[in-house]
Amino acid sequence: MKTVSMSLAALGVAALVLALPAAARAQDDDDDHDRARDLYERGEIEGLADIMAIVRAKAPGEIVAVDLIRAEGKWIYRFQVVAADGRRRIVDVDAGAGGVLGGEGDHR
């Protein structure tokens, strides 16, 4: 079971890195990936797969982007979600605690 969890965690970290904007990846791709992996391994952030389930429950639709940012002393996953009707939402989730912090309203 632990192997499955670690595999899912590695997949989640890889998805996070791939979702970062191209300019940021080109600038410090190795640093971003290493930072996310280290934070996860130290238990400072939850795995991306677990957090994505929370986001999908809060804002159904397609997750089109995710960033891991530092704000107000916490690590935050920032998701962009496009609903079936085309509205775009920003959903911020505390990467450590897994709670939805809020985000922007709907956009077309």
C-alpha positions in Angstrom: 0.0 0.0 0.0 2.9 2.3 0.8 4.4 1.7 -2.6 1.1 2.7 -4.3 0.9 5.9 -2.2 4.5 6.8 -3.0 3.8 6.2 -6.7 0.8 8.4 -6.6 2.8 11.1 -4.8 5.5 11.0 -7.4 2.9 11.2 -10.2 1.3 14.2 -8.4 4.6 16.0 -8.1 5.3 15.3 -11.7 1.9 16.7 -12.7 2.6 19.8 -10.6 5.9 20.5 -12.4 4.3 19.9 -15.8 1.5 22.3 -15.0 3.8 25.2 -14.2 4.1 27.9 -16.9 6.7 27.2 -19.5 8.8 30.3 -18.6 9.0 29.3 -15.0 9.9 25.7 -16.0 12.7 26.9 -18.2 14.0 29.2 -15.5 14.2 26.8 -12.6 12.6 23.5 -13.6 14.9 21.4 -11.4 14.5 23.6 -8.4 10.6 23.5 -8.6 10.5 19.8 -8.9 13.0 19.3 -6.1 11.3 21.8 -3.8 7.9 20.1 -4.3 9.3 16.6 -3.7 11.2 17.7 -0.6 8.2 19.5 0.9 6.1 16.4 0.3 8.7 14.0 1.7 9.1 16.2 4.8 5.3 16.2 5.3 5.0 19.9 4.8 2.5 19.6 1.9 -0.1 17.0 0.9 0.2 15.0 -2.3 -1.3 16.6 -5.3 -3.6 13.7 -6.0 -5.3 14.1 -2.6 -5.6 17.8 -3.1 -7.1 17.4 -6.6 -9.9 15.3 -5.2 -10.8 18.2 -2.8 -10.7 20.7 -5.7 -12.9 18.6 -7.9 -15.5 18.3 -5.1 -15.5 22.1 -4.6 -15.3 23.2 -8.2 -16.3 20.5 -10.7 -14.7 20.8 -14.1 -11.3 20.4 -15.8 -8.2 21.4 -13.9 -6.2 23.3 -16.5 -3.4 24.6 -14.4 -1.9 24.3 -10.9 0.8 26.2 -9.1 2.5 25.8 -5.8 3.1 29.2 -4.2 4.2 30.5 -0.9 1.8 33.1 0.6 1.2 34.4 4.2 3.7 31.8 5.6 2.0 28.8 3.9 2.4 26.7 0.9 -0.7 27.0 -1.4 -1.8 25.0 -4.4 -3.5 27.4 -6.8 -5.8 25.6 -9.3 -7.5 27.0 -12.4 -10.6 25.0 -13.2 -12.8 25.4 -16.2 -16.4 24.2 -15.7 -18.5 22.6 -18.4 -20.2 25.9 -19.1 -16.8 27.5 -19.8 -16.5 29.5 -16.6 -13.0 29.6 -15.1 -12.4 29.5 -11.4 -9.3 29.9 -9.3 -9.3 27.7 -6.2 -6.6 28.0 -3.5 -6.0 25.1 -1.2 -3.7 25.1 1.8 -1.1 22.6 0.6 -0.2 21.6 4.2 -3.7 21.2 5.8 -5.7 20.4 2.6 -8.4 23.0 3.3 -9.8 25.2 0.6 -8.8 28.8 1.3 -11.0 30.4 -1.4 -10.2 31.9 -4.7 -11.5 34.1 -7.4 -15.1 34.0 -8.6 -16.2 32.7 -11.9 -14.8 34.1 -15.2 -15.7 33.5 -18.8 
